[in-house]
Amino acid sequence: MHTCKKSSIFVRNFMIMRYFIPILMLLSVVLIGCNKTETMLTSSDARVNSFTFQTDTTNPGLTRAIYKVEHRADTGWIYNIDSLAYGTRIDSVVPMVTYKATPGSATFILPDTSITSTGADTIDFTKSPVYLYVRSSDLEHEKWYRIHITVHQVDPDLYVWKQLTEQIFAPQYCETQALLVNDELVVYVNNGFSTELYTSATGENWTKQTSLTGLPTPCSVREIMQHENTLYYIANDQLYWSQDNIHWTATDYSLADFSPQTMLMNFDGKAWCVVENHADNQLYLATVTDTLIQPFTDMQGLVDGALPAQFPISDFAALTFKSSSERPRAMVVGGRAKNGQAVNTRWNFEYAVNSGYRLKDFTIEQPQFNSLTGVSIIQYADHLMMFGGIDNDLTWRSNMLISDDEGMNWHMPDTTHNQLPKTYTTRQKQSVLVDKANNIYIIGGQNQTQSFSDVYRGYLNSINW
């Protein structure tokens, strides 16, 4: 009821002002004319030529924005083409208006007041509606404009996190691996005795697939790796692969010159793994297809073709991305070496047309971390994000770290803009994925006393703007 009364009062006042203002302007011109003997130049044009705001160092976006003036037959429109940045204040700003000709008068009409324009008037544009009334200097013509200034109401730098699922499956101490295959979330679960498979289109509702076959028992599911539409897993000198997530086929390498150790990463359009040479017991890189593992030694940074002793074969995180110079890159972070020791390494792989493949440990230049295992890394919004993990003393790392320089240096996120929900528990061995819509999914993981089968989704507000 109060809202209706206010609206009717405004409409009544608005109509009164529409007819009263021209009368006031006529009287003022007559009075001025009585005191001046010279002839005044008059114009019949009451249109607005341009609109902007006075420069304000606290609101630099005000004057950078583009404002459009539309001359319509009835009431014209003045508005900004793109919304002003989130947080821009428009409650006390000075509009700068130019006219097609010198107006007889110009008045800003707000819901609760009217202000005759002097060129230095402070207007509150958070009040709506705001009109500009212009009277031509010959007092014969008038023009009304509705002014509509929009400001983004959503913080573009804010990450929005939400728990989608509290439990995919019943609590038990187990290991999980989540993948995104053909736009479907796929989660493998192993409790040391059996492997289960759960799938979901959204991360909220999950279906258990009962026909899973071909994987060994036990199965270190966190070592399952995806390359394009094929999944790979290595165990007991065998390469397991599947193209439908459910049915797995094994290729035996027990009589070959090497033993497959673990899948490693996707890099430069190839699937890579680590193998051990039977002749020298050294670890080597190899490329993988459905039925073939081919050792690869043509890379700078290898030691006589072999991987350095501190290179991990378990509990590491691998990420493939493009560098700022558009070169294929991959990082392998932390993990455990062949001797079981946790390592403090950040191996960087890079390929350039002129120099070929190159391997380098970033830790030598920036020894920033202790040894760490069980972390997850993604590339998102022009930076890298690292989640979870523990160091060699079983001390839990931060829930999240950010790198703005492609993995050289890392820092805590600004928690006013990026903070996981209070329901999130610090963990390691979580899976972190990014879908085509730029949503981040954090799935599963474990700490010293329990496993998790929850699902969290997050996104940066401005990621798709």
Secondary structure, DSSP 8 states (H G I E B T S, - for coil): -HHHHHHHHHHHHHHHHHHHHHHHHHHHHHHHHHH--S---------EEEEEE---TT-THHHHS-EEEE--SSEEEEEESS-B-TT---SSB-EEEEESS-EEEEEEE-SS-EEE--S---B-TTSS-EEEEEEETTSS-EEEEEEE--B--S-TT-EEEEEEES-SS---S-EEEEEEETTEEEEEEE-SS-EEEEEESSSSS-EEETT-BS--SS--GGG-EEETTEEEEEETTEEEEESSSSB-EEEE-TTSSEEEEEEEEEETTEEEEEEEETTT--EEEEEE-SS-EEEE---BT-BTTB--TT--SBS-EEEEEE-TTS-EEEEEE--B-TTS-B---EEEEEEETTTEEEEEEGGGT------EES-EEEEETTEEEEE--EETT--B--SEEEESSTTS--B---TTT----TT----BS-EEEE-TT--EEEEEEE-SS-EEEEEEEEEETTTT-
